[in-house]
Each structure stands twice: as C-alpha cells, then as structure tokens.
Amino acid sequence: MAATAVRYLRSVGAPTATEPFDALPRPDLRAVGDDERLPVEAAEFRRVLGHFATGVTVVTAYDEDGPAGFACQSFASLSLDPPLVAFMVARTSTTWPRIARAGSFCVNVLGAHQGELCRGFAVSGADKFAGVAHTAAPVTGSPLLEGVPAWIDCTIQTVHTGGDHLIVVGRVEALGAADEGAPLLFHRGKFGRLRD
C-alpha cells in the first residue's frame, strides 16, 4: 500500500522531502475499492467523530487572483523541530488549488466571537473576503485576518493523500498570538466556547 501511495504522489508531481514544493494540479478522485469502504455508514462516522471537540481555523493564501481561504477544523501541530503544522482539505475543494499555487498559507485561529466569520469562509463560491479586514502575514504575505487570537504563517513543505482528503504539511515561518481571548470551538455540529 505504501509503495502504491509513493507511485501516485510521484505521478502527480508531489514533492519529496528533498525537493522544493511546486503547485500540484487538482487531483482526480479515484474510485474506492470494496476493501476500502467503511464498515459503518458515513452518517454514523460523522456523528461519532463529532463528539471530538476541535478548534476552528481559517486557512488563507494569496495568489494571482487575490486572497483565498476556507474554514478548517482539521488543523494540528505536527513537529517542534523542525516547526511543522498540518491541515486536511477535501480533494474536491475549489480553494485548495489556489493555496497550492501560492505555495504558502496562513492559519488564522478563530476566537469565540468569530462564528460568523467562520460561516462566511465555510461557503463555496462566494466572495469570502468581502468586508473582511486583513493584513499581510510577515513572511509569506498570506492574509492574516484582523482580530484572530493566534496565527501561523507557513510555506508548504509536502502534501500527502489521505482517502478523499489531502494532508498538507506546512513549515512554520512566523507565528503570533494575543495574550487573551477564548478560542472558537466546534462540537457535534455547533460552535461553542470554553467556560471557567
């Protein structure tokens, strides 16, 4: 299975650890084999995994067409040395190819007061940046959204396939956080916040 994944990544031009990142074309979804299908229904899979509370981010980039971004709850720190983070994005995403072309991104960690901002970045096809104040992240120039409690400015290190998603690994170039501010949480299909 690993050898098949390596052959696929090479066939679509995915970078290895020793090669610089070049933007990938949007991959074609392949048929799922009978031996890969879930032993449970997709709705049950979502319901059970919805019990795992996550933070919420907006991943942004700036390409030749302007700013791009999408709401993302599948974000995590990956490595301290070197400093790496990861996020997962659906292979059908229309925003991902723009981020891939940019070769860099900024993870904007949303605060408890930014539920509406998240909803705006969760829709497809709209002008997600209409009325959204942002500045340029210090290293990559990716959009850094105003008022976020934390941000991580990254260059794309590598991309891996993971079923119907891609696993994007970014090398942290700069980051920052406010001293206060509660995070926006997502649990069982709803936004929430921490309580003392």
C-alpha positions as CSV (number, residue, x, y, z in Angstrom):
1,M,0.0,0.0,0.0
2,A,2.8,2.5,0.9
3,A,4.6,1.8,-2.4
4,T,1.3,2.5,-4.3
5,A,1.0,5.8,-2.5
6,V,4.5,6.8,-3.3
7,R,4.0,5.9,-7.0
8,Y,0.8,8.0,-7.0
9,L,2.5,11.0,-5.4
10,R,5.3,10.9,-7.9
11,S,2.9,10.6,-10.8
12,V,1.1,13.8,-9.8
13,G,4.4,15.6,-9.2
14,A,4.1,15.7,-5.4
15,P,7.4,17.0,-3.8
16,T,9.6,14.7,-1.7
17,A,11.4,15.9,1.4
18,T,14.4,16.9,-0.7
19,E,12.5,18.8,-3.4
20,P,11.0,22.3,-3.3
21,F,7.3,22.5,-3.5
22,D,5.6,23.2,-6.8
23,A,1.9,23.7,-7.1
24,L,0.0,20.5,-7.8
25,P,-2.9,20.2,-10.2
26,R,-6.2,19.4,-8.7
27,P,-6.1,15.6,-8.3
28,D,-8.7,13.3,-9.8
29,L,-10.7,11.4,-7.2
30,R,-10.3,7.7,-7.7
31,A,-12.9,5.0,-7.2
32,V,-12.9,3.5,-3.7
33,G,-12.3,-0.2,-3.7
34,D,-14.7,-2.6,-1.9
35,D,-11.9,-3.4,0.5
36,E,-11.6,0.3,1.5
37,R,-15.2,1.0,2.2
38,L,-16.3,2.0,5.7
39,P,-17.7,-0.8,7.8
40,V,-20.2,1.8,9.1
41,E,-22.4,4.3,7.4
42,A,-20.9,7.7,6.7
43,A,-23.6,9.5,8.8
44,E,-22.7,7.3,11.8
45,F,-19.0,8.0,11.2
46,R,-19.7,11.8,11.3
47,R,-21.9,11.5,14.3
48,V,-19.4,9.6,16.4
49,L,-16.4,11.7,15.4
50,G,-18.4,14.9,16.0
51,H,-18.0,14.1,19.8
52,F,-14.4,15.2,19.4
53,A,-14.3,19.0,20.0
54,T,-11.9,20.9,17.9
55,G,-10.7,24.5,17.4
56,V,-11.6,26.3,14.3
57,T,-9.3,28.0,11.8
58,V,-9.4,29.8,8.5
59,V,-6.6,28.8,6.2
60,T,-5.7,31.6,3.8
61,A,-3.3,32.3,0.9
62,Y,-2.8,35.0,-1.7
63,D,-2.4,34.0,-5.4
64,E,-2.5,35.9,-8.7
65,D,-6.3,36.1,-8.4
66,G,-6.2,37.7,-4.9
67,P,-7.0,36.3,-1.5
68,A,-8.3,32.8,-1.0
69,G,-9.4,30.9,2.1
70,F,-11.5,28.3,3.7
71,A,-12.8,27.3,7.2
72,C,-10.8,24.3,8.6
73,Q,-11.2,22.4,11.8
74,S,-8.8,19.6,10.9
75,F,-5.6,21.5,11.9
76,A,-2.9,20.3,14.2
77,S,0.6,21.0,15.3
78,L,2.9,18.3,13.9
79,S,6.6,18.8,14.8
80,L,8.6,21.1,17.1
81,D,12.0,20.5,15.3
82,P,11.6,21.5,12.6
83,P,8.4,23.5,13.3
84,L,5.6,21.9,11.3
85,V,1.9,22.1,11.3
86,A,-0.7,20.2,9.2
87,F,-4.2,20.6,7.9
88,M,-6.5,18.4,5.9
89,V,-8.5,19.6,2.9
90,A,-11.1,17.7,0.7
91,R,-9.7,16.8,-2.6
92,T,-12.8,18.4,-4.2
93,S,-12.0,21.8,-2.6
94,T,-12.0,24.7,-5.1
95,T,-9.9,26.8,-2.8
96,W,-7.1,24.2,-2.3
97,P,-5.6,24.6,-5.8
98,R,-5.2,28.3,-5.2
99,I,-3.4,27.7,-2.0
100,A,-1.2,25.1,-3.7
101,R,-0.3,27.5,-6.4
102,A,0.6,30.1,-3.8
103,G,2.9,27.6,-2.1
104,S,2.2,29.2,1.3
105,F,-0.6,29.8,3.7
106,C,-1.6,31.4,7.0
107,V,-3.6,29.6,9.6
108,N,-5.9,32.0,11.4
109,V,-7.0,30.6,14.7
110,L,-10.5,31.9,15.3
111,G,-11.7,33.4,18.6
112,A,-15.0,32.6,20.4
113,H,-16.6,35.8,18.9
114,Q,-15.8,34.8,15.3
115,G,-18.5,32.3,14.5
116,E,-20.0,34.4,11.7
117,L,-16.6,34.9,10.1
118,C,-16.1,31.1,10.1
119,R,-19.5,30.6,8.4
120,G,-18.5,33.1,5.7
121,F,-15.4,31.1,4.9
122,A,-17.3,27.8,5.0
123,V,-19.4,28.6,1.9
124,S,-18.3,27.8,-1.6
125,G,-18.4,30.3,-4.5
126,A,-19.0,33.5,-2.5
127,D,-16.6,36.4,-2.1
128,K,-15.3,35.2,1.2
129,F,-13.2,38.3,1.8
130,A,-16.0,40.9,1.2
131,G,-15.8,43.2,4.2
132,V,-13.2,41.1,6.0
133,A,-10.3,43.2,7.3
134,H,-6.9,41.6,6.9
135,T,-3.2,42.4,6.6
136,A,-0.3,40.5,5.0
137,A,1.4,37.8,7.2
138,P,5.0,38.9,7.7
139,V,6.9,36.2,5.7
140,T,4.5,34.8,3.1
141,G,2.1,37.7,2.6
142,S,-0.9,35.4,3.1
143,P,-4.0,37.1,4.5
144,L,-3.8,37.5,8.3
145,L,-7.4,38.1,9.5
146,E,-8.0,41.0,11.8
147,G,-8.9,40.1,15.4
148,V,-7.8,36.5,15.4
149,P,-6.2,35.4,18.7
150,A,-3.4,33.5,17.0
151,W,-1.9,33.0,13.6
152,I,0.7,30.7,11.9
153,D,2.5,31.8,8.7
154,C,3.7,28.8,6.7
155,T,5.2,27.6,3.5
156,I,4.0,24.3,2.1
157,Q,6.5,21.5,2.8
158,T,4.7,18.5,1.4
159,V,1.3,17.1,0.6
160,H,0.1,13.5,1.2
161,T,-3.0,11.7,0.1
162,G,-5.5,10.5,2.7
163,G,-8.5,8.9,1.2
164,D,-10.9,11.7,-0.1
165,H,-8.7,14.4,1.6
166,L,-5.2,15.7,1.2
167,I,-2.8,16.1,4.2
168,V,-0.9,19.4,3.8
169,V,2.2,19.8,5.9
170,G,3.5,23.4,6.4
171,R,6.8,24.7,7.7
172,V,6.2,27.5,10.2
173,E,8.0,30.7,9.1
174,A,6.4,33.0,11.7
175,L,3.6,33.0,14.3
176,G,2.0,35.1,16.9
177,A,-0.8,35.2,19.5
178,A,-2.7,37.7,21.6
179,D,-2.3,37.4,25.4
180,E,-6.0,36.9,25.9
181,G,-9.1,35.7,24.0
182,A,-11.0,32.4,24.1
183,P,-11.0,30.1,21.1
184,L,-13.9,29.2,18.9
185,L,-14.8,25.5,19.4
186,F,-16.7,23.1,17.2
187,H,-18.6,20.2,18.8
188,R,-21.4,18.0,17.4
189,G,-22.1,20.4,14.6
190,K,-22.3,23.5,16.7
191,F,-19.9,26.3,17.7
192,G,-19.1,26.6,21.4
193,R,-16.7,28.3,23.8
194,L,-14.8,27.4,26.9
195,R,-16.3,28.2,30.3
196,D,-14.4,28.8,33.6
